[in-house]
Each structure stands twice: as C-alpha cells, then as structure tokens.
Amino acid sequence: MELFGKTNFFRQTGDLLHLLSVLIVLYKMLKMRSCSGLSLKSQFAYAVVFTTRYLPTLYYTRSYYLLVMKLFFLLTSWFIVYLMRFKVPWRASYDAKQDSFKMRYLFLTAAVMAIFFHYDNPHLVVEVLWTFSEYLEAVAIMPQLLLLSSIIEQGRKWELLTGHYVFCLGLYRAFYVANWIYRYYNDGRWNWVDTTSGTIQTLLYLDFFNTYVKGIVMLRKSVLPS
C-alpha cells in the first residue's frame, strides 16, 4: 500500500477543505454544546453517502492517505448524526420544524438514477452503490441550504460557523471540479457520473454564496454600534 497514491494539487486541496468543513461542525457542536442551525437531514444524507461509497471498497483502498480519510468521514458523519438525533444537549437544540425538507424524494431519485445510469462494471452492486453516493452527494446539501435561507429570511440570528462549514463544502466541490478538468487534460480521464453530479452540486453552491454574503452582512450589522 502506498502512502498517498496518485493525487494532484486540486484534489488534495479539495480533500483538506472537506476535512476542514467537518472539523468546523465538530468544533461548533463540542465547544458550544449545540447543533443550532445545522440540518440533521443533510448530515444523515452525507453519512449515507460515505457509507455506500467507502464501505464496499474499504478493503481495496490503495493508499494509507485514502484509508485514513475514508475512515474519518465515515466515523465522524455517523457520530454527528448520533449526537444530533439522540444525545442531550444537541438533540434539544435541533430545530426539526425548520429542517422540513422531504429527503425521501432525493434518496429515491438518486437510487433510481444509480440503477439505470451507471458505468458497466463486473462488480455491479459496488458500482451502483458508488453511483448512488455520487448522485446523493450532489443534493445532500439542499436541506442545509434551505434551513440557512429560512433563518436569514426570518431575521433570526445566523451562526457564522455554520456558514463557514457550508462555504468550505462549496469550495471543496469547486476544487474537485478543477481536479476533474486537470485529470482530463493530463490523463485523458473523464467520468460522466462525477461531471453530472458535480455540476448539479456546484450550481446549488453558487446560490448559497449569495446566501452566505447576506448572512455575513446581517452579522456585521448586528455587531456594529448604533
């Protein structure tokens, strides 16, 4: 097994931004003892994404770097879900009424698309699960984006750490898009599943950046002296 395997600047930076986004959530929850402003539905969707993507291929991971990253995202995603769903005080600070997005439609759509639109592979089940994770990740952020938009529209306090978390996720996907372009021009490799899901997710984050700026402006107004 290699230490890092084949990688490049864009993928490495994207991975570090992804890692940073999770660390921000963990810091917020463990330091502030609260999950206010976080969407449990988005966190659960990401946990399912990492489970269906990483568990079937964990044994065949070719580098220690990827193995550590896979285990980190798997364990932390379910840990966050566990705290938000079952443990006090995090469960008490979760706003289930505001986090009202109907995730079952996204899960169902991703599953149907993965069954009918995937790469031909001798390991069909593994391929379908991986494709499902790609499609689901593209839309997993939607409940979180809608929750943040709702908080801002209602004029409620908008937590900066939550915004930084989503912003880092957006940058992570942007660097992965750059990674796919880099691989195409340097290695001739192009994955239409990655491209489709990545394009959808990038478009969703473009809308969020507007929401992020609104949140920053609102926070500055709230701390400026009158």
C-alpha positions, 0 to 999 in steps of 0.5 A: 500500500502506498502512502498517498497514491496518485493525487494532484494539487486540486484534489488534495486541496479539495480533500483538506477543505472537506476535512476542514468543513467537518472539523468546523461542525465538530468544533461548533457542536463540542465547544458550544454544546449545540447543533443550532442551525445545522440540518440533521437531514443533510448530515444523515444524507452525507453519512449515507453517502460515505457509507455506500461509497467507502464501505464496499471498497474499504478493503481495496483502498490503495493508499494509507492517505485514502484509508485514513480519510475514508475512515474519518468521514465515515466515523465522524458523519455517523457520530454527528448524526448520533449526537444530533438525533439522540444525545442531550444537549444537541438533540434539544437544540435541533430545530426539526420544524425548520429542517422540513425538507422531504429527503425521501424524494432525493434518496429515491431519485438518486437510487433510481438514477444509480440503477439505470445510469451507471458505468458497466462494471463486473462488480455491479452492486459496488458500482451502483452503490458508488453511483448512488453516493455520487448522485446523493452527494450532489443534493445532500446539501439542499436541506442545509441550504434551505434551513440557512435561507429560512433563518436569514429570511426570518431575521433570526440570528445566523451562526457564522460557523455554520456558514463557514462549514457550508462555504468550505463544502462549496469550495471543496466541490469547486476544487474537485471540479478543477481536479476533474478538468486537470485529470482530463487534460493530463490523463485523458480521464473523464467520468460522466457520473462525477461531471453530472453530479458535480455540476448539479452540486456546484450550481446549488453552491453558487446560490448559497454564496449569495446566501452566505454574503447576506448572512455575513452582512446581517452579522456585521450589522448586528455587531456594529454600534448604533 
